[in-house]
Amino acid sequence: MSKFNIDNDTIRQLAELLDETNLTEIEVAAGDNRIRVARQGTMVAAAPAAAPVAAPAAAAAPATPADAGSHPGAVKSPMVGVVYFAPEPGAAPFISVGSSVSEGQTLMLIEAMKTFNPIRAPKSGKISQIIATDGHPVEYDEPLVIIE
């Protein structure tokens, strides 16, 4: 049986991140070691894009988060954290619907473990939809924006 040292400080930090972001679980890996912290019980999260679903169907209706992930222009979250569309509170956002972006341009920041990570455009194009909500938690692989 292999010996695995549990880092209590890391577990505490992950638990605090769960509380701060209202996430239900988080997992980190380093080499062959993995730590997963999860909440028990049921959590109900409001879907930020609930309004477009309730709107009457139209030919060019915006993608809902469920089908946005399969859109070829979807930019997905590479990590769990909190999304911010501006470099600091009160500053102009990096992007808006209709704005043109270049490959490599910063679209937003995701804060994870007290670190702000820039999320860059994987291709040039026009922002057709912003799915994530500023200041709200996002999960790994969750669609954030759509670039046409």
Salt bridges, closest charged atoms under 4 A:
ASP9 OD1 - ARG12 NH1 3.82
ASP19 OD1 - ARG39 NH1 3.29
GLU20 OE2 - LYS114 NZ 3.07
GLU25 OE1 - ARG36 NH2 2.93
GLU27 OE2 - ARG34 NE 3.04
GLU148 OE2 - HIS71 NE2 3.11
